[in-house]
Amino acid sequence: MKKRRVVVTGLGAVTPLGNDVETTWAGIKAGKSGVGMLTRLDASLFPAKVAAEVKDFDIEKYIEKKDARKMDRFTHYALAASIMAVEDANLTITEELGLRTGVWIGSGIGGMETYENQFRVFLEKGTRRVSPFFVPMMIPDMAAGQVSIHFGAKAINSCTVTACASGTNSIGDAFKVIERGDADVMITGGAESPITHMSVAGFCSNTALSLNTDPQTASKPFDANRDGFVIGEGAGIIILEEYEHAVARGAKIYAEIIGYGSTGDAHHITAPAPEGEGAARAMKQALDDAGVSPEQINYINAHGTSTPYNDQFETMAVKTVFGEHAYNLAMSSTKSMTGHLLGAAGGVEAIFSVLALHEGILPPTTNLETPDPLCDLDYVPNVARKEDIDYALSNSLGFGGHNASILFKKMK
């Protein structure tokens, strides 16, 4: 069976840097930080004091208040980003097209905020006062479900839950849906809203979060003084479309998606496999899927969490896959500016990878001041770089040993 070509025709985002793609991307190019002091919760309760919160977001710009009340915050972000992405693609989803339009949006945690709030209601007021919408607000697949309902998208409707790889796995899975002919359009990416008492407490307890109290420097991937990630939130959604379908309707095309790799570490619930062995296999799978040689890759949007093990092992994985070429390509972590959006990270970082190709601008890794001898590649330190590139790879690695890589190609 001949593989169908798949392209990116729309982008939508809600991030700590801005509530649309334009503002977010402008912040990335400027090296701006979306990290601030933790304000949604009482920071005195936690060792970690900073977070990358979405600011001034109003879901009522997109849907009615009565509908919004039946959704968790992560679904708000997903729905807003999807509406923006569909609008950016200039796509009208008719009843006919709806049968060929699918949704695949991942979330690592889902409606944790709803769970906590409703558990308090249960403890204080009893069973009868728990919302009848509690379960459908909480479950991670409801972002995809609500987006499907909103647009009348009736092809495959799914959600990948692979921790911090959820967004990238979802995009890769959606890519394969179109490639094999089961849909012509996919609304895909990731959404997360994990800045809740139990999420922050849990990440603090497993010592994953940075204890740096300076918001501007807390997220410092690949730096020798990194001490953990900064928790973030938001959504990144892209529209994937079969190439001929996009051309026939005169769609603008940002990039082509050409490869996908997904592997398991089978090693540890939180720590990556030694030397990034699983991540290396995911990257190689994506290259093999695309029929592209390692020497052709120009840029990698790294998982780059600012944790000691991830940054070291991801660097080792890149060296395993790319050999000497690892020192010739550019690799950056945009989490230095957005914080770590967990299940939404892959969706937002796919957008950055696509725009890097489309505009010829490589995002920087900010706060990279003290070189780590074990992280010795070109991480585009501190300042964005103008460079025309042809191929961009985006990595996401998650608790549970989930590794995902997607490969984009510049449209010419």
C-alpha positions as a LaTeX table, in Angstrom:
\begin{tabular}{lrrr}
\hline
Residue & $x$ (\AA) & $y$ (\AA) & $z$ (\AA) \\
\hline
Met1 & 0.00 & 0.00 & 0.00 \\
Lys2 & 1.36 & 3.39 & $-1.00$ \\
Lys3 & 1.87 & 5.79 & 1.91 \\
Arg4 & $-0.05$ & 9.05 & 1.59 \\
Arg5 & 1.84 & 12.28 & 2.20 \\
Val6 & 0.84 & 14.29 & 5.28 \\
Val7 & 1.35 & 18.02 & 5.82 \\
Val8 & 0.80 & 20.61 & 8.54 \\
Thr9 & $-1.76$ & 23.26 & 7.60 \\
Gly10 & $-2.79$ & 24.86 & 10.90 \\
Leu11 & $-1.36$ & 25.77 & 14.29 \\
Gly12 & $-2.96$ & 26.70 & 17.60 \\
Ala13 & $-1.48$ & 27.19 & 21.08 \\
Val14 & $-2.13$ & 28.30 & 24.62 \\
Thr15 & 1.15 & 28.57 & 26.53 \\
Pro16 & 2.87 & 30.37 & 29.41 \\
Leu17 & 4.31 & 32.72 & 26.77 \\
Gly18 & 0.98 & 33.70 & 25.25 \\
Asn19 & $-2.52$ & 32.60 & 24.40 \\
Asp20 & $-1.90$ & 32.17 & 20.68 \\
Val21 & 0.85 & 30.95 & 18.37 \\
Glu22 & 1.97 & 34.40 & 17.26 \\
Thr23 & 2.64 & 35.71 & 20.77 \\
Thr24 & 4.20 & 32.44 & 21.90 \\
Trp25 & 6.53 & 32.19 & 18.89 \\
Ala26 & 7.55 & 35.85 & 19.21 \\
Gly27 & 8.50 & 35.13 & 22.83 \\
Ile28 & 10.50 & 32.07 & 21.82 \\
Lys29 & 12.44 & 33.99 & 19.18 \\
Ala30 & 13.16 & 36.74 & 21.69 \\
Gly31 & 14.34 & 34.29 & 24.34 \\
Lys32 & 11.56 & 35.43 & 26.67 \\
Ser33 & 10.66 & 33.41 & 29.75 \\
Gly34 & 7.10 & 32.36 & 30.54 \\
Val35 & 8.13 & 31.23 & 34.02 \\
Gly36 & 7.01 & 33.20 & 37.07 \\
Met37 & 6.35 & 32.76 & 40.75 \\
Leu38 & 3.73 & 30.14 & 41.61 \\
Thr39 & 0.49 & 32.09 & 42.05 \\
Arg40 & $-2.35$ & 29.65 & 41.42 \\
Leu41 & $-1.52$ & 27.80 & 44.64 \\
Asp42 & $-0.14$ & 28.87 & 48.01 \\
Ala43 & 3.57 & 28.65 & 47.25 \\
Ser44 & 4.41 & 28.36 & 50.96 \\
Leu45 & 3.08 & 24.79 & 50.85 \\
Phe46 & 5.75 & 23.58 & 48.43 \\
Pro47 & 9.55 & 23.48 & 48.18 \\
Ala48 & 9.26 & 24.55 & 44.52 \\
Lys49 & 8.24 & 28.19 & 44.24 \\
Val50 & 8.07 & 28.84 & 40.49 \\
Ala51 & 5.79 & 27.67 & 37.69 \\
Ala52 & 5.03 & 28.39 & 34.04 \\
Glu53 & 1.38 & 29.38 & 34.31 \\
Val54 & $-0.94$ & 30.38 & 31.49 \\
Lys55 & $-1.91$ & 34.01 & 32.03 \\
Asp56 & $-5.08$ & 36.01 & 31.29 \\
Phe57 & $-6.77$ & 33.15 & 29.47 \\
Asp58 & $-10.52$ & 33.47 & 28.91 \\
Ile59 & $-12.31$ & 30.36 & 27.64 \\
Glu60 & $-15.47$ & 32.43 & 27.08 \\
Lys61 & $-13.81$ & 33.90 & 24.00 \\
Tyr62 & $-14.31$ & 30.47 & 22.45 \\
Ile63 & $-17.33$ & 28.79 & 24.03 \\
Glu64 & $-20.34$ & 29.63 & 26.19 \\
Lys65 & $-19.85$ & 29.86 & 29.95 \\
Lys66 & $-22.45$ & 27.15 & 30.60 \\
Asp67 & $-20.47$ & 24.73 & 28.44 \\
Ala68 & $-17.13$ & 25.73 & 29.90 \\
Arg69 & $-18.35$ & 24.89 & 33.41 \\
Lys70 & $-18.64$ & 21.25 & 32.34 \\
Met71 & $-14.95$ & 21.03 & 31.36 \\
Asp72 & $-11.65$ & 20.89 & 33.21 \\
Arg73 & $-9.05$ & 23.55 & 32.54 \\
Phe74 & $-6.93$ & 21.22 & 30.36 \\
Thr75 & $-9.93$ & 20.76 & 28.05 \\
His76 & $-10.38$ & 24.55 & 27.90 \\
Tyr77 & $-6.83$ & 24.87 & 26.65 \\
Ala78 & $-7.22$ & 22.06 & 24.11 \\
Leu79 & $-10.48$ & 23.39 & 22.73 \\
Ala80 & $-9.18$ & 26.96 & 22.40 \\
Ala81 & $-5.98$ & 25.80 & 20.70 \\
Ser82 & $-7.97$ & 23.55 & 18.35 \\
Ile83 & $-10.32$ & 26.36 & 17.37 \\
Met84 & $-7.31$ & 28.56 & 16.61 \\
Ala85 & $-5.62$ & 25.80 & 14.62 \\
Val86 & $-8.71$ & 25.08 & 12.51 \\
Glu87 & $-9.12$ & 28.81 & 11.85 \\
Asp88 & $-5.43$ & 29.11 & 10.95 \\
Ala89 & $-5.85$ & 26.26 & 8.47 \\
Asn90 & $-8.84$ & 28.10 & 6.94 \\
Leu91 & $-10.65$ & 24.80 & 7.26 \\
Thr92 & $-14.42$ & 24.46 & 7.14 \\
Ile93 & $-15.41$ & 21.09 & 8.55 \\
Thr94 & $-18.62$ & 20.30 & 6.71 \\
Glu95 & $-20.77$ & 17.28 & 7.48 \\
Glu96 & $-19.07$ & 15.45 & 4.62 \\
Leu97 & $-15.54$ & 16.40 & 5.67 \\
Gly98 & $-16.42$ & 15.62 & 9.28 \\
Leu99 & $-16.62$ & 11.94 & 8.36 \\
Arg100 & $-12.97$ & 12.16 & 7.22 \\
Thr101 & $-11.73$ & 14.38 & 10.08 \\
Gly102 & $-10.36$ & 12.83 & 13.26 \\
Val103 & $-9.08$ & 14.06 & 16.62 \\
Trp104 & $-6.10$ & 12.69 & 18.53 \\
Ile105 & $-5.17$ & 14.81 & 21.54 \\
Gly106 & $-3.00$ & 13.48 & 24.36 \\
Ser107 & $-2.81$ & 14.39 & 28.03 \\
Gly108 & $-0.52$ & 12.95 & 30.65 \\
Ile109 & $-2.62$ & 13.73 & 33.72 \\
Gly110 & $-6.02$ & 14.93 & 32.50 \\
Gly111 & $-8.42$ & 16.64 & 34.89 \\
Met112 & $-6.39$ & 16.56 & 38.09 \\
Glu113 & $-7.81$ & 19.92 & 39.17 \\
Thr114 & $-11.35$ & 18.60 & 38.81 \\
Tyr115 & $-10.46$ & 15.46 & 40.74 \\
Glu116 & $-9.05$ & 17.43 & 43.66 \\
Asn117 & $-11.91$ & 19.90 & 43.77 \\
Gln118 & $-14.59$ & 17.24 & 43.63 \\
Phe119 & $-12.90$ & 15.09 & 46.25 \\
Arg120 & $-13.03$ & 18.07 & 48.60 \\
Val121 & $-16.73$ & 18.42 & 47.84 \\
Phe122 & $-17.22$ & 14.73 & 48.60 \\
Leu123 & $-15.43$ & 14.95 & 51.94 \\
Glu124 & $-17.20$ & 18.12 & 53.02 \\
Lys125 & $-20.71$ & 17.67 & 51.59 \\
Gly126 & $-21.13$ & 14.02 & 50.64 \\
Thr127 & $-21.92$ & 11.98 & 47.56 \\
Arg128 & $-25.00$ & 13.89 & 46.45 \\
Arg129 & $-23.02$ & 17.10 & 45.97 \\
Val130 & $-20.39$ & 15.59 & 43.65 \\
Ser131 & $-20.88$ & 16.95 & 40.15 \\
Pro132 & $-22.54$ & 14.62 & 37.63 \\
Phe133 & $-19.90$ & 15.93 & 35.22 \\
Phe134 & $-17.04$ & 14.84 & 37.49 \\
Val135 & $-15.96$ & 11.77 & 35.53 \\
Pro136 & $-16.27$ & 13.23 & 32.01 \\
Met137 & $-14.45$ & 16.36 & 33.19 \\
Met138 & $-11.59$ & 14.36 & 34.68 \\
Ile139 & $-10.74$ & 11.66 & 32.17 \\
Pro140 & $-7.76$ & 12.47 & 29.90 \\
Asp141 & $-9.57$ & 11.63 & 26.65 \\
Met142 & $-12.20$ & 14.32 & 27.16 \\
Ala143 & $-10.14$ & 17.02 & 25.44 \\
Ala144 & $-10.28$ & 14.95 & 22.27 \\
Gly145 & $-13.94$ & 14.18 & 22.90 \\
Gln146 & $-14.97$ & 17.81 & 23.32 \\
Val147 & $-12.97$ & 18.92 & 20.27 \\
Ser148 & $-14.61$ & 16.17 & 18.22 \\
Ile149 & $-18.07$ & 17.28 & 19.36 \\
His150 & $-17.33$ & 20.96 & 18.74 \\
Phe151 & $-16.30$ & 20.42 & 15.13 \\
Gly152 & $-18.39$ & 17.38 & 14.22 \\
Ala153 & $-15.19$ & 15.43 & 13.58 \\
Lys154 & $-16.38$ & 11.83 & 13.22 \\
Ala155 & $-13.31$ & 9.90 & 12.09 \\
Ile156 & $-11.04$ & 8.33 & 14.71 \\
Asn157 & $-11.28$ & 10.09 & 18.07 \\
Ser158 & $-8.46$ & 9.11 & 20.42 \\
Cys159 & $-6.11$ & 10.13 & 23.22 \\
Thr160 & $-2.62$ & 8.87 & 23.92 \\
Val161 & $-1.58$ & 8.87 & 27.59 \\
Thr162 & 2.18 & 8.39 & 27.74 \\
Ala163 & 3.14 & 10.94 & 30.39 \\
Cys164 & 5.40 & 13.64 & 28.94 \\
Ala165 & 5.44 & 11.91 & 25.54 \\
Ser166 & 1.65 & 12.13 & 25.16 \\
Gly167 & 1.57 & 15.07 & 22.76 \\
Thr168 & 4.27 & 13.73 & 20.47 \\
Asn169 & 2.84 & 10.21 & 20.47 \\
Ser170 & $-0.58$ & 11.66 & 19.62 \\
Ile171 & 0.79 & 13.59 & 16.64 \\
Gly172 & 2.72 & 10.55 & 15.44 \\
Asp173 & $-0.33$ & 8.32 & 15.79 \\
Ala174 & $-2.51$ & 10.88 & 13.98 \\
Phe175 & 0.08 & 11.09 & 11.19 \\
Lys176 & $-0.22$ & 7.35 & 10.66 \\
Val177 & $-4.03$ & 7.56 & 10.51 \\
Ile178 & $-3.84$ & 9.85 & 7.49 \\
Glu179 & $-0.88$ & 8.06 & 5.95 \\
Arg180 & $-2.77$ & 4.77 & 5.81 \\
Gly181 & $-5.96$ & 6.40 & 4.51 \\
Asp182 & $-8.32$ & 6.31 & 7.49 \\
Ala183 & $-8.80$ & 10.10 & 7.53 \\
Asp184 & $-7.94$ & 13.15 & 5.46 \\
Val185 & $-7.63$ & 15.64 & 8.34 \\
Met186 & $-6.52$ & 15.20 & 11.96 \\
Ile187 & $-6.72$ & 17.72 & 14.80 \\
Thr188 & $-3.88$ & 16.61 & 17.03 \\
Gly189 & $-1.46$ & 17.55 & 19.81 \\
Gly190 & $-1.49$ & 17.69 & 23.59 \\
Ala191 & $-3.09$ & 19.53 & 26.50 \\
Glu192 & $-2.28$ & 19.73 & 30.19 \\
Ser193 & $-3.17$ & 21.69 & 33.32 \\
Pro194 & $-1.15$ & 20.10 & 36.12 \\
Ile195 & $-0.59$ & 23.08 & 38.43 \\
Thr196 & $-2.64$ & 21.60 & 41.25 \\
His197 & $-1.87$ & 20.79 & 44.87 \\
Met198 & $-1.34$ & 17.07 & 44.41 \\
Ser199 & 0.56 & 17.31 & 41.11 \\
Val200 & 3.01 & 19.87 & 42.45 \\
Ala201 & 3.33 & 18.01 & 45.76 \\
Gly202 & 3.97 & 14.74 & 43.94 \\
Phe203 & 6.64 & 16.17 & 41.67 \\
Cys204 & 8.26 & 17.86 & 44.66 \\
Ser205 & 8.27 & 14.57 & 46.56 \\
Asn206 & 10.06 & 12.74 & 43.76 \\
Thr207 & 12.54 & 15.66 & 43.53 \\
Ala208 & 11.76 & 16.35 & 39.88 \\
Leu209 & 11.08 & 20.10 & 40.21 \\
Ser210 & 13.66 & 22.89 & 40.33 \\
Leu211 & 14.08 & 24.51 & 43.73 \\
Asn212 & 15.58 & 27.64 & 42.17 \\
Thr213 & 13.48 & 30.58 & 43.38 \\
Asp214 & 14.46 & 32.85 & 40.48 \\
Pro215 & 11.80 & 32.41 & 37.77 \\
Gln216 & 14.10 & 33.75 & 35.06 \\
Thr217 & 16.80 & 31.14 & 35.57 \\
Ala218 & 15.01 & 28.14 & 37.11 \\
Ser219 & 14.68 & 26.21 & 33.85 \\
Lys220 & 18.19 & 25.73 & 32.48 \\
Pro221 & 18.44 & 22.66 & 30.25 \\
Phe222 & 21.93 & 21.32 & 29.58 \\
Asp223 & 23.48 & 23.75 & 32.05 \\
Ala224 & 25.82 & 22.27 & 34.66 \\
Asn225 & 23.76 & 23.89 & 37.45 \\
Arg226 & 20.35 & 22.57 & 36.40 \\
Asp227 & 18.37 & 21.08 & 39.28 \\
Gly228 & 14.99 & 20.03 & 37.90 \\
Phe229 & 12.15 & 21.08 & 35.63 \\
Val230 & 9.65 & 23.90 & 36.01 \\
Ile231 & 6.05 & 22.71 & 35.86 \\
Gly232 & 4.00 & 24.33 & 33.11 \\
Glu233 & 0.62 & 24.11 & 31.41 \\
Gly234 & $-1.14$ & 24.79 & 28.14 \\
Ala235 & $-1.94$ & 23.15 & 24.81 \\
Gly236 & $-0.37$ & 22.81 & 21.40 \\
Ile237 & $-2.53$ & 21.67 & 18.49 \\
Ile238 & $-1.65$ & 21.19 & 14.84 \\
Ile239 & $-3.79$ & 20.34 & 11.84 \\
Leu240 & $-2.45$ & 17.43 & 9.83 \\
Glu241 & $-3.85$ & 17.00 & 6.36 \\
Glu242 & $-3.37$ & 14.64 & 3.44 \\
Tyr243 & $-1.19$ & 16.47 & 0.93 \\
Glu244 & $-3.47$ & 16.27 & $-2.13$ \\
His245 & $-6.46$ & 17.29 & $-0.03$ \\
Ala246 & $-4.58$ & 20.35 & 1.21 \\
Val247 & $-3.40$ & 21.32 & $-2.27$ \\
Ala248 & $-6.87$ & 20.89 & $-3.75$ \\
Arg249 & $-8.34$ & 23.45 & $-1.38$ \\
Gly250 & $-5.41$ & 25.86 & $-1.70$ \\
Ala251 & $-4.27$ & 25.49 & 1.89 \\
Lys252 & $-1.09$ & 27.08 & 3.15 \\
Ile253 & 1.38 & 24.37 & 4.11 \\
Tyr254 & 3.82 & 24.93 & 6.96 \\
Ala255 & 5.78 & 21.69 & 6.66 \\
Glu256 & 5.48 & 18.00 & 5.89 \\
Ile257 & 5.56 & 15.33 & 8.59 \\
Ile258 & 7.53 & 12.36 & 7.30 \\
Gly259 & 8.64 & 10.15 & 10.18 \\
Tyr260 & 7.56 & 8.77 & 13.55 \\
Gly261 & 9.31 & 6.61 & 16.10 \\
Ser262 & 8.04 & 5.29 & 19.43 \\
Thr263 & 9.80 & 2.95 & 21.84 \\
Gly264 & 9.83 & 1.75 & 25.44 \\
Asp265 & 12.76 & 1.72 & 27.86 \\
Ala266 & 11.56 & $-1.27$ & 29.92 \\
His267 & 13.90 & 0.08 & 32.59 \\
His268 & 12.43 & 2.26 & 35.38 \\
Ile269 & 9.22 & 4.12 & 36.21 \\
Thr270 & 10.85 & 7.56 & 36.20 \\
Ala271 & 14.54 & 7.33 & 35.25 \\
Pro272 & 15.52 & 7.10 & 31.56 \\
Ala273 & 17.34 & 4.03 & 30.28 \\
Pro274 & 21.15 & 4.21 & 30.59 \\
Glu275 & 22.75 & 6.35 & 27.89 \\
Gly276 & 19.29 & 7.16 & 26.51 \\
Glu277 & 19.10 & 3.81 & 24.74 \\
Gly278 & 15.32 & 3.95 & 24.27 \\
Ala279 & 15.36 & 7.55 & 23.06 \\
Ala280 & 18.05 & 6.66 & 20.53 \\
Arg281 & 15.90 & 3.88 & 19.11 \\
Ala282 & 12.89 & 6.22 & 18.81 \\
Met283 & 14.95 & 8.77 & 16.85 \\
Lys284 & 16.35 & 6.06 & 14.59 \\
Gln285 & 12.86 & 4.71 & 13.98 \\
Ala286 & 11.66 & 8.16 & 12.91 \\
Leu287 & 14.58 & 8.51 & 10.50 \\
Asp288 & 14.05 & 5.03 & 9.08 \\
Asp289 & 10.31 & 5.63 & 8.72 \\
Ala290 & 11.08 & 8.74 & 6.66 \\
Gly291 & 13.92 & 7.17 & 4.69 \\
Val292 & 16.23 & 9.98 & 5.80 \\
Ser293 & 19.88 & 9.59 & 6.79 \\
Pro294 & 21.19 & 11.00 & 10.09 \\
Glu295 & 23.45 & 13.43 & 8.21 \\
Gln296 & 20.41 & 15.16 & 6.71 \\
Ile297 & 18.98 & 16.33 & 10.05 \\
Asn298 & 19.63 & 20.00 & 10.81 \\
Tyr299 & 17.78 & 20.65 & 14.06 \\
Ile300 & 16.40 & 18.76 & 17.05 \\
Asn301 & 13.87 & 20.21 & 19.45 \\
Ala302 & 15.06 & 18.30 & 22.48 \\
His303 & 12.98 & 16.95 & 25.32 \\
Gly304 & 15.54 & 18.89 & 27.41 \\
Thr305 & 13.77 & 19.01 & 30.75 \\
Ser306 & 16.55 & 20.64 & 32.85 \\
Thr307 & 16.85 & 17.51 & 34.99 \\
Pro308 & 20.31 & 15.98 & 35.54 \\
Tyr309 & 19.63 & 12.58 & 33.98 \\
Asn310 & 17.40 & 13.57 & 31.05 \\
Asp311 & 19.71 & 16.17 & 29.55 \\
Gln312 & 22.78 & 13.98 & 29.87 \\
Phe313 & 21.15 & 10.84 & 28.50 \\
Glu314 & 19.34 & 12.63 & 25.67 \\
Thr315 & 22.69 & 14.09 & 24.63 \\
Met316 & 24.18 & 10.59 & 24.68 \\
Ala317 & 21.25 & 9.28 & 22.63 \\
Val318 & 21.79 & 11.93 & 19.96 \\
Lys319 & 25.46 & 10.96 & 19.77 \\
Thr320 & 24.49 & 7.30 & 19.40 \\
Val321 & 22.16 & 8.01 & 16.48 \\
Phe322 & 24.07 & 10.77 & 14.71 \\
Gly323 & 27.71 & 9.94 & 15.44 \\
Glu324 & 30.04 & 12.76 & 14.46 \\
His325 & 27.15 & 14.61 & 12.84 \\
Ala326 & 25.79 & 15.22 & 16.35 \\
Tyr327 & 28.35 & 18.02 & 16.61 \\
Asn328 & 27.18 & 19.58 & 13.34 \\
Leu329 & 23.45 & 19.77 & 13.97 \\
Ala330 & 21.70 & 22.24 & 16.28 \\
Met331 & 19.62 & 21.12 & 19.25 \\
Ser332 & 17.69 & 23.31 & 21.67 \\
Ser333 & 15.26 & 23.01 & 24.54 \\
Thr334 & 12.39 & 25.46 & 24.41 \\
Lys335 & 11.43 & 24.28 & 27.91 \\
Ser336 & 13.98 & 26.83 & 29.06 \\
Met337 & 11.29 & 29.39 & 28.21 \\
Thr338 & 7.96 & 27.55 & 28.45 \\
Gly339 & 8.70 & 25.28 & 31.39 \\
His340 & 7.65 & 21.65 & 31.04 \\
Leu341 & 4.06 & 21.31 & 29.81 \\
Leu342 & 4.07 & 17.54 & 30.45 \\
Gly343 & 1.54 & 15.95 & 28.06 \\
Ala344 & 1.18 & 19.22 & 26.15 \\
Ala345 & 4.93 & 19.63 & 25.63 \\
Gly346 & 5.07 & 17.58 & 22.44 \\
Gly347 & 2.23 & 19.54 & 20.85 \\
Val348 & 3.77 & 22.93 & 21.59 \\
Glu349 & 7.26 & 21.77 & 20.60 \\
Ala350 & 5.96 & 20.36 & 17.32 \\
Ile351 & 4.72 & 23.87 & 16.54 \\
Phe352 & 8.16 & 25.29 & 17.32 \\
Ser353 & 9.81 & 22.68 & 15.10 \\
Val354 & 7.44 & 23.42 & 12.23 \\
Leu355 & 7.98 & 27.18 & 12.54 \\
Ala356 & 11.75 & 26.69 & 12.72 \\
Leu357 & 11.50 & 25.06 & 9.29 \\
His358 & 8.95 & 27.50 & 7.94 \\
Glu359 & 10.77 & 30.67 & 9.00 \\
Gly360 & 14.38 & 29.49 & 9.10 \\
Ile361 & 14.84 & 30.43 & 12.77 \\
Leu362 & 16.25 & 28.07 & 15.40 \\
Pro363 & 14.86 & 28.60 & 18.91 \\
Pro364 & 17.45 & 29.13 & 21.62 \\
Thr365 & 18.15 & 27.29 & 24.85 \\
Thr366 & 18.10 & 30.13 & 27.36 \\
Asn367 & 19.87 & 30.20 & 30.73 \\
Leu368 & 22.74 & 28.14 & 29.34 \\
Glu369 & 25.59 & 29.85 & 31.16 \\
Thr370 & 27.78 & 27.12 & 32.68 \\
Pro371 & 28.80 & 24.38 & 30.25 \\
Asp372 & 28.31 & 20.80 & 31.41 \\
Pro373 & 31.16 & 18.59 & 30.15 \\
Leu374 & 28.63 & 15.79 & 29.64 \\
Cys375 & 26.39 & 18.04 & 27.50 \\
Asp376 & 28.73 & 19.28 & 24.81 \\
Leu377 & 26.62 & 19.70 & 21.67 \\
Asp378 & 25.36 & 22.87 & 19.97 \\
Tyr379 & 22.31 & 23.80 & 22.04 \\
Val380 & 21.80 & 27.21 & 20.34 \\
Pro381 & 22.73 & 28.97 & 23.58 \\
Asn382 & 20.66 & 31.96 & 24.72 \\
Val383 & 19.99 & 33.63 & 21.36 \\
Ala384 & 17.83 & 32.45 & 18.46 \\
Arg385 & 19.72 & 31.73 & 15.25 \\
Lys386 & 18.74 & 32.51 & 11.68 \\
Glu387 & 19.38 & 29.37 & 9.64 \\
Asp388 & 17.56 & 27.77 & 6.74 \\
Ile389 & 16.99 & 24.11 & 7.53 \\
Asp390 & 15.36 & 21.20 & 5.73 \\
Tyr391 & 14.68 & 18.69 & 8.51 \\
Ala392 & 13.62 & 19.10 & 12.15 \\
Leu393 & 13.21 & 16.31 & 14.69 \\
Ser394 & 11.17 & 16.72 & 17.89 \\
Asn395 & 11.72 & 14.43 & 20.90 \\
Ser396 & 9.52 & 13.69 & 23.91 \\
Leu397 & 10.36 & 11.25 & 26.70 \\
Gly398 & 8.00 & 10.28 & 29.52 \\
Phe399 & 7.76 & 8.57 & 32.89 \\
Gly400 & 7.15 & 4.88 & 32.35 \\
Gly401 & 9.89 & 4.69 & 29.74 \\
His402 & 7.94 & 6.23 & 26.85 \\
Asn403 & 10.02 & 7.68 & 24.00 \\
Ala404 & 8.61 & 9.43 & 20.93 \\
Ser405 & 10.16 & 11.28 & 17.99 \\
Ile406 & 8.50 & 12.96 & 15.03 \\
Leu407 & 10.31 & 14.26 & 11.95 \\
Phe408 & 9.26 & 17.26 & 9.88 \\
Lys409 & 10.53 & 18.36 & 6.46 \\
Lys410 & 10.51 & 21.83 & 4.93 \\
Met411 & 8.09 & 22.32 & 2.04 \\
Lys412 & 9.79 & 23.59 & $-1.09$ \\
\hline
\end{tabular}
